[in-house]
Amino acid sequence: MTQTQPVETIPQPRHAPVAVPTAGQPYEYHRRPLVEPDWTRFPGWRHVTRDQWESAQWQRVNCVKNIKQLRAVFGDLIDETFYADLEADQRALATMSMLVPPQMINTMVPFATLTTEALLADPIRRYMIPVASDRRTDWPSHPYASRDSLHEHDMWVAEGLTHRYPTKVLAELLSTCPQYCGHCTRMDLVGNSTPAVDKLKLTLKPVDRYDAHIAYLKAHPGVRDVVVSGGDVANVPWRNLESYLMRLLELETVRDIRLATKALMGLPQHWLQPDIVEGLERVARTAARRGVNLAIHTHVNHAQSLTPLVAKAAQTALDVGVRDVRNQGVLMRGVNATTPELLDLCFALQGEAGILPYYFYMCDMIPNAEHWRVPVWHAQQLQHDIMGYLPGYATPRIVCDVPFVGKRWVHMLTDYDRERGISYWTKNYRTSIESADLEALNKRYAYYDPIDTLPADGQQWWNDHRND
């Protein structure tokens, strides 16, 4: 009988805990509750009361429309060099006239000492009050930039009604906003003319324009989704807007209605007025009864813009029955085109303001916008870098709005010449101007990166072909 040998137990060494260095995460989340900055820090608003500040009428009356009014707000806190820089931009380069509500100015340099240097670096100022020194002097505009870069006007099927996608239309009810953004994609139509841009004009009376929209939708039952925009619907008298929306809701074929308003952020006081809230509730109840999805789409580009008043306006819309409040931001250098800036904004939107991060568009190829635009590869990297931090439903898609194509997720390109900054895209539908083009779905459509972001050989190629 073979005796089994005992199994030797090897004692485990007892090591003292060793501190292992941790690399940390590329982005660290820290909750930041929303705060309404103190507007009395500005000399011009030192005596403004809370009741005045929360009044939509006071906000509209005290919008800053010119350099003189801006001086009155800032007092002697800002050097004359800034105003000279701003005047140079307004005189020769600006595609949008100045119109900034106090609410938006109050989110510039919100919690630090206001100085010229701090104001120049501020992300809200960089796109709401651009100055000449912001813009590029080598390539202020891309050679293929155009006033109506998305060709929305070319696709009008009635005045102000763009039929670009098979099942969706854009209804431009008016050409004004409570605030004018420097990068506005509709800079050929929206706002007052500037020395650089003689704006197009809507010519029909509003009632005739609205009638034409409804008539087209009745005749085209394949359209189920209407984006009601402008301009900004906050500038449409509520009685007129409610009438238009109720007429849309009478059409059995319309199943989605989206109200486009940057004023939810730029002038939240408007959306908190009792008559507006009551009217929105009437529309929301009618939409719910008829099974129509009613949403508000706003436009926030930086976390600084989000304050308790903005959150209150968003929550009020949800409380009265609006299905969703969503954000469509624009990627811009110097504003939000880094991973921390984008994630900070998305967490503030989703977690603090009740607004769903939905899209971030690449800035469109309009004149004098090259200092804002980012290349496609940069947008792709941002999409990669924000994944995994936010809830899936609140992770925004970064999209390129390709001329003659439409919104495309930035990874959907079919070819990309990184050296010359030319990406190529395809599409799966015809716009309203291509109904007879049998080859429309077989074409490749080009989009162009900012030339200053290209490698040296690519920049040289564009210089060599500057006058082609």
Stockholm file with secondary structure:
# STOCKHOLM 1.0

chainA/1-468         MTQTQPVETIPQPRHAPVAVPTAGQPYEYHRRPLVEPDWTRFPGWRHVTRDQWESAQWQRVNCVKNIKQLRAVFGDLIDETFYADLEADQRALATMSMLVPPQMINTMVPFATLTTEALLADPIRRYMIPVASDRRTDWPSHPYASRDSLHEHDMWVAEGLTHRYPTKVLAELLSTCPQYCGHCTRMDLVGNSTPAVDKLKLTLKPVDRYDAHIAYLKAHPGVRDVVVSGGDVANVPWRNLESYLMRLLELETVRDIRLATKALMGLPQHWLQPDIVEGLERVARTAARRGVNLAIHTHVNHAQSLTPLVAKAAQTALDVGVRDVRNQGVLMRGVNATTPELLDLCFALQGEAGILPYYFYMCDMIPNAEHWRVPVWHAQQLQHDIMGYLPGYATPRIVCDVPFVGKRWVHMLTDYDRERGISYWTKNYRTSIESADLEALNKRYAYYDPIDTLPADGQQWWNDHRND
#=GR chainA/1-468 SS CCCCCCCCCCCCCCCCCCCCCCCCCSSCCCCCCCCCCCGGGSGGGTTCCHHHHTCHHHHHHTCBCSHHHHHHHHTTSSCHHHHHHHHHHHHHTCSSCCCBCHHHHTTSSTTSCCCHHHHHHCHHHHHHSCCGGGSCSSCSSCTTCCTTTTCTGGGEEETTEEEEETTEEEEECCSCCSSCCTTCTTTTTSSCCBTTBCCCCCCSCHHHHHHHHHHHHHHCTTCCEEEEESSCGGGSCHHHHHHHHHHHHTCTTCCEEEEECTHHHHCHHHHTSHHHHHHHHHHHHHHHHTTCEEEEEECCCSGGGCCHHHHHHHHHHHHTTCSEEEEEEEECTTTTCSHHHHHHHHHIIIIIICCEEEEEEECCCCTTCTTTCCCHHHHHHHHHHHTTTSCGGGCCEEEEEETTTEEEETTCCSEEETTTTEEEECCSSCCTTCTTCTTGGGCCEEEECCGGGSCHHHHHHHHHTTTC
#=GC SS_cons         CCCCCCCCCCCCCCCCCCCCCCCCCSSCCCCCCCCCCCGGGSGGGTTCCHHHHTCHHHHHHTCBCSHHHHHHHHTTSSCHHHHHHHHHHHHHTCSSCCCBCHHHHTTSSTTSCCCHHHHHHCHHHHHHSCCGGGSCSSCSSCTTCCTTTTCTGGGEEETTEEEEETTEEEEECCSCCSSCCTTCTTTTTSSCCBTTBCCCCCCSCHHHHHHHHHHHHHHCTTCCEEEEESSCGGGSCHHHHHHHHHHHHTCTTCCEEEEECTHHHHCHHHHTSHHHHHHHHHHHHHHHHTTCEEEEEECCCSGGGCCHHHHHHHHHHHHTTCSEEEEEEEECTTTTCSHHHHHHHHHIIIIIICCEEEEEEECCCCTTCTTTCCCHHHHHHHHHHHTTTSCGGGCCEEEEEETTTEEEETTCCSEEETTTTEEEECCSSCCTTCTTCTTGGGCCEEEECCGGGSCHHHHHHHHHTTTC
//
